[in-house]
C-alpha cells in the first residue's frame, strides 16, 4: 500500500502540529526534508519523491529551539516562508462568516431544518475568547446544530460554551444571517 508521501509525489504534503513531534521523529523528518527520500515501513528499498512541504504549528518553534525541545536544523529547514495567522480571539470580525460556513457545512446533521441563527447567538459567539480557536468554534456549531429545537440557533444551544457570555434570552431572529 502506498503511503502518504508516495501519494503526494509531484504535489504537496502537509505536516500539521509539527511542534508536537518528539525529537526522534524530528530527526527523521529532517532527513526526509534534506533528501526527499524515505524507507516505507517494512521495506529495504529507499523511495524518492518530489514534494512541496507545508507545515503548521501553534507553538513558538524559535522558543522551543532555545529550550532544546525542537531541533534548530529542522527549524531552519522548515522556516522557508512563515505565515502568521492570528488566533480567532484576535479576529472577532471573522466569526460571523465562519459560523455561516460551519452552519452550511453541517446543517444536514441537525434534527430539523435550520434557517439561520439569532443575533444573541452571534453576539455570544463573538464575545467568547475561543481558547480552542477555530476547531472549538467548529465543534460549538456542530453541537448547537445537534441540540437545535427551533429553525434558528439560539443561545440555548450554547449553554455549555464557557461562562464569559450572557445567559439565554428570547430569540431575536436576524433573517439576513439565514443561509
DRENTOR-438932 format. One record per residue: x, y, z of N, C-alpha, C in turn. Coordinates in steps of 0.05 Angstrom, whole numbers. Each point is the difference from the previous one (the first is absolute). Layout:
% DRENTOR-438932
(site (X, Y, Z), (X, Y, Z), (X, Y, Z));
...
***
This chain:
% DRENTOR-438932
(site (17, -24, 0), (-17, 24, 0), (18, 25, 0));
(site (-6, 19, -18), (16, 24, -1), (-6, 18, 24));
(site (20, 12, 11), (-3, 18, 22), (-6, 28, -9));
(site (-5, 18, 19), (-8, 27, -7), (22, 15, -15));
(site (25, -5, 7), (22, 14, -14), (2, -8, -29));
(site (-4, -25, -5), (1, -10, -28), (-24, 11, -15));
(site (-23, 0, 12), (-24, 10, -13), (3, 30, -6));
(site (15, 15, 17), (4, 28, -4), (21, 7, -20));
(site (14, -20, -11), (21, 5, -20), (-9, 18, -22));
(site (17, 20, -6), (-6, 21, -20), (-21, 19, 10));
(site (-7, 0, 25), (-20, 18, 12), (10, 12, 26));
(site (-19, 3, 18), (5, 12, 27), (-6, -20, 22));
(site (15, 2, 21), (-6, -16, 24), (-2, 20, 24));
(site (-19, -4, 17), (-5, 18, 23), (5, -14, 26));
(site (19, 10, 15), (6, -10, 27), (-13, 19, 20));
(site (-21, -9, 13), (-14, 16, 20), (12, -4, 27));
(site (-1, 20, 17), (10, -2, 27), (29, -10, 2));
(site (17, 11, -18), (28, -9, -1), (15, 6, 26));
(site (-10, 19, 16), (12, 7, 25), (-5, -21, 21));
(site (-17, -19, -5), (-6, -22, 19), (18, -24, -4));
(site (16, 0, -21), (16, -24, -6), (22, -4, 21));
(site (3, -25, 10), (22, -6, 18), (26, 2, -16));
(site (22, 4, 15), (26, 4, -13), (8, -23, -19));
(site (-5, -26, 7), (8, -21, -19), (-15, 3, -27));
(site (-25, 7, 0), (-15, 4, -25), (9, 25, -14));
(site (9, 20, 14), (10, 25, -12), (24, -7, -17));
(site (18, -18, 10), (23, -8, -15), (-8, -14, -26));
(site (-20, -17, 1), (-9, -14, -24), (-13, 20, -20));
(site (-15, 19, 10), (-12, 20, -18), (22, 17, -13));
(site (21, 7, 16), (22, 16, -11), (13, -15, -23));
(site (6, -26, 5), (13, -16, -21), (-17, -1, -25));
(site (-27, -3, 3), (-17, 0, -23), (1, 27, -15));
(site (-1, 22, 16), (0, 26, -13), (26, 5, -15));
(site (22, -10, 10), (26, 4, -13), (3, -17, -25));
(site (-10, -24, 0), (5, -19, -22), (-25, -5, -17));
(site (-24, 6, 10), (-25, -7, -13), (-1, -30, -6));
(site (12, -15, 18), (-1, -29, -2), (-9, -12, 27));
(site (-11, -24, -1), (-8, -13, 25), (-2, -30, -5));
(site (0, -15, 21), (-3, -29, -1), (-29, -6, 9));
(site (-17, -11, -17), (-26, -8, 9), (1, -21, 22));
(site (-19, 0, 17), (0, -19, 22), (2, -28, -11));
(site (19, -15, 11), (4, -28, -8), (16, -4, -26));
(site (9, 22, -12), (15, -2, -25), (30, 5, 4));
(site (16, -12, -17), (28, 6, 0), (8, 17, -24));
(site (-20, 8, -16), (5, 17, -23), (-7, 29, 6));
(site (18, 17, -5), (-5, 29, 4), (-16, 11, -23));
(site (-20, 17, 7), (-18, 12, -20), (6, 30, -2));
(site (3, 10, -24), (4, 28, -5), (-26, 13, -9));
(site (-6, 23, 12), (-24, 16, -9), (8, 29, -4));
(site (-17, 14, -14), (4, 28, -4), (-25, 14, 10));
(site (1, 11, 24), (-23, 12, 12), (7, 28, 11));
(site (-21, 16, 0), (2, 26, 14), (-11, -5, 28));
(site (15, 10, 20), (-8, -6, 28), (-12, 25, 12));
(site (-23, -3, 12), (-13, 21, 16), (-2, -11, 28));
(site (4, 17, 20), (-3, -9, 28), (-13, 22, 16));
(site (-12, -9, 22), (-14, 19, 17), (4, -8, 29));
(site (-1, 20, 17), (1, -4, 29), (-12, 24, 14));
(site (-9, -4, 24), (-9, 22, 16), (21, 7, 22));
(site (23, -14, -2), (22, 4, 19), (19, 21, -11));
(site (16, 11, 18), (21, 19, -7), (25, -17, -4));
(site (6, -8, -25), (23, -18, -5), (26, 13, 7));
(site (3, 26, -3), (25, 14, 7), (6, -3, 30));
(site (-21, 3, 16), (3, -4, 29), (7, -29, 6));
(site (-13, -19, -14), (5, -28, 4), (29, -7, -7));
(site (11, 12, -21), (28, -4, -7), (18, 9, 23));
(site (-6, 23, 12), (16, 10, 22), (-1, -19, 24));
(site (-24, -12, 4), (-4, -19, 23), (11, -27, -6));
(site (7, -6, -25), (11, -26, -7), (-21, -21, -5));
(site (-25, 9, -4), (-22, -20, -6), (-7, -1, -29));
(site (13, 16, -17), (-4, -1, -29), (27, 4, -13));
(site (6, -17, -19), (26, 1, -14), (4, 26, -15));
(site (23, 13, 4), (5, 25, -14), (3, -4, -30));
(site (13, -22, -8), (3, -5, -29), (-27, -5, -14));
(site (-18, -13, 14), (-27, -5, -11), (-15, 27, -1));
(site (3, 16, 21), (-13, 26, 0), (8, 16, -24));
(site (25, 1, -6), (9, 16, -23), (-8, -12, -27));
(site (-2, -27, 0), (-8, -13, -25), (-30, 5, -5));
(site (-16, 1, 21), (-29, 5, -4), (-6, 30, -4));
(site (16, 17, 10), (-6, 29, 0), (8, 14, -26));
(site (-8, -10, -22), (6, 13, -26), (-17, 25, -2));
(site (-26, -3, 4), (-19, 22, 1), (-19, -5, 23));
(site (-5, 22, 15), (-17, -2, 23), (-25, 17, -4));
(site (-23, -12, 5), (-25, 15, -1), (-12, -2, 28));
(site (-3, 23, 13), (-12, 1, 26), (-29, 5, -2));
(site (-16, -18, 11), (-29, 4, 0), (-8, 4, 29));
(site (-10, 24, 7), (-7, 6, 27), (-22, -18, 10));
(site (-1, -5, 27), (-21, -17, 11), (-28, 14, -4));
(site (-20, -16, 1), (-27, 9, -5), (-8, 23, 19));
(site (10, 0, 25), (-8, 21, 18), (11, 28, -9));
(site (19, 0, -18), (11, 25, -12), (-14, 6, -26));
(site (-18, -17, -9), (-14, 4, -26), (-30, -3, 3));
(site (-11, 13, 20), (-28, -3, 6), (-18, 7, -23));
(site (8, 18, -18), (-16, 7, -23), (-4, -23, -19));
(site (17, -21, 2), (-2, -23, -17), (-21, -21, 10));
(site (-8, 3, 25), (-17, -20, 13), (-27, -3, -15));
(site (-15, 21, -7), (-25, -5, -14), (3, -15, -26));
(site (21, 6, -15), (4, -14, -26), (7, -30, 5));
(site (16, -5, 21), (8, -27, 7), (-25, -16, 10));
(site (-16, 14, 16), (-25, -13, 10), (-17, -8, -24));
(site (-4, 18, -19), (-16, -6, -24), (12, -23, -16));
(site (27, 0, -3), (13, -22, -14), (-5, -27, 13));
(site (4, -1, 27), (-4, -25, 14), (-30, -8, 1));
(site (-17, 20, 2), (-29, -6, -1), (-7, -13, -27));
(site (10, 11, -22), (-6, -11, -26), (12, -28, -3));
(site (23, -4, 11), (14, -26, -2), (-14, -22, 15));
(site (-11, 7, 24), (-11, -21, 18), (-30, 1, 4));
(site (-14, 18, -13), (-29, 3, 6), (-15, -26, -7));
(site (10, -16, -17), (-13, -25, -7), (-1, -20, 24));
(site (17, 5, 20), (1, -18, 23), (-21, 8, 22));
(site (-12, 23, -3), (-19, 9, 20), (-26, -17, -1));
(site (-13, -2, 23), (-25, -16, 1), (-23, 13, -16));
(site (3, 25, -8), (-20, 13, -16), (13, 21, -18));
(site (-15, 12, -18), (12, 19, -19), (7, 25, 16));
(site (25, 10, -4), (9, 24, 13), (1, 22, -21));
(site (-12, 23, 7), (-2, 23, -18), (21, 21, 6));
(site (12, 0, 24), (19, 20, 7), (5, 0, 30));
(site (8, 23, 10), (5, 3, 29), (-8, 28, 9));
(site (-5, 3, 26), (-9, 25, 11), (23, 19, 4));
(site (-7, 26, 4), (21, 20, 6), (14, -6, 26));
(site (-15, -9, 20), (11, -7, 26), (20, -23, -3));
(site (-6, -19, -16), (18, -23, -6), (26, 11, -11));
(site (-2, 17, -20), (24, 12, -12), (16, 17, 20));
(site (-14, 16, 16), (13, 17, 20), (15, -17, 21));
(site (-12, -22, 8), (12, -17, 20), (25, -13, -12));
(site (-1, -9, -24), (24, -12, -13), (22, 21, -3));
(site (-8, 25, -7), (20, 21, -3), (13, 9, 26));
(site (-14, -4, 22), (11, 9, 26), (16, -21, 14));
(site (0, -24, -11), (15, -22, 13), (30, 1, -8));
(site (18, -9, 17), (29, 3, -5), (12, -21, -19));
(site (-13, -22, -5), (8, -21, -18), (29, -11, 5));
(site (4, -11, 24), (27, -11, 5), (7, -23, -18));
(site (-21, -14, -10), (5, -22, -19), (0, 8, -29));
(site (-1, 26, -5), (2, 12, -26), (-23, -10, -19));
(site (6, -2, -26), (-21, -6, -19), (-11, -28, 4));
(site (17, -19, 9), (-10, -27, 4), (-22, 0, 22));
(site (4, 16, 21), (-21, 2, 20), (-25, 13, -11));
(site (3, 20, -16), (-24, 13, -13), (-15, -21, -17));
(site (15, -15, -16), (-13, -20, -17), (-15, -20, 17));
(site (12, -10, 21), (-13, -20, 17), (-24, 13, 15));
(site (2, 25, 7), (-23, 14, 13), (-24, 2, -19));
(site (5, 6, -26), (-21, 1, -19), (-12, -28, -4));
(site (17, -20, -2), (-11, -28, -3), (-17, -8, 23));
(site (9, 8, 24), (-15, -6, 25), (-27, 15, -1));
(site (1, 26, -7), (-25, 16, -1), (-20, -12, -19));
(site (10, -9, -23), (-18, -13, -20), (-12, -25, 12));
(site (15, -16, 14), (-11, -25, 12), (-21, 6, 21));
(site (3, 23, 14), (-18, 7, 21), (-24, 17, -9));
(site (0, 8, -25), (-20, 19, -10), (-28, -9, 4));
(site (-17, 18, 11), (-28, -6, 4), (-18, 16, -18));
(site (11, 21, -12), (-15, 18, -17), (15, 3, -26));
(site (-12, 12, -20), (14, 4, -26), (23, 20, 2));
(site (2, 14, 22), (22, 20, 4), (16, -8, 24));
(site (26, 0, -3), (18, -5, 23), (-2, 23, 19));
(site (-3, -6, 26), (-2, 20, 21), (21, -4, 21));
(site (1, 18, 20), (20, -4, 21), (-6, -25, 17));
(site (-24, -10, -2), (-7, -25, 14), (20, -22, -8));
(site (7, -1, -25), (18, -21, -10), (29, 5, 8));
(site (5, 23, 12), (28, 7, 9), (3, -2, 30));
(site (-18, -13, 14), (1, 0, 29), (26, -11, 12));
(site (14, -16, -15), (25, -11, 10), (25, 15, -10));
(site (-4, 23, -13), (22, 15, -11), (12, 19, 20));
(site (16, -9, 18), (13, 18, 20), (-20, 18, 14));
(site (10, 16, 18), (-17, 17, 16), (6, 30, -6));
(site (16, 5, -21), (7, 28, -5), (-22, 16, -14));
(site (-20, -13, -10), (-22, 14, -14), (-25, -1, 16));
(site (-20, 15, -8), (-25, 3, 15), (-17, -25, -1));
(site (-23, 1, 13), (-19, -22, 1), (-19, 1, -24));
(site (-14, -22, -4), (-18, -2, -22), (-23, 20, 3));
(site (-7, 12, -23), (-23, 18, 0), (-18, -9, -24));
(site (-23, 12, -2), (-18, -7, -21), (13, 4, -28));
(site (-8, -17, -19), (12, 2, -27), (-6, 27, -13));
(site (21, 12, -10), (-2, 24, -15), (10, -6, -28));
(site (-19, -8, -17), (8, -11, -26), (10, 21, -19));
(site (23, -6, -13), (11, 17, -20), (0, -15, -26));
(site (-20, 4, -17), (-3, -15, -24), (23, 5, -20));
(site (15, 22, 4), (23, 4, -18), (22, -20, 4));
(site (-1, -13, 23), (21, -20, 6), (-9, -28, -8));
(site (-24, -3, -9), (-10, -26, -8), (14, -9, -26));
(site (5, -27, -2), (14, -9, -24), (-17, 3, -25));
***
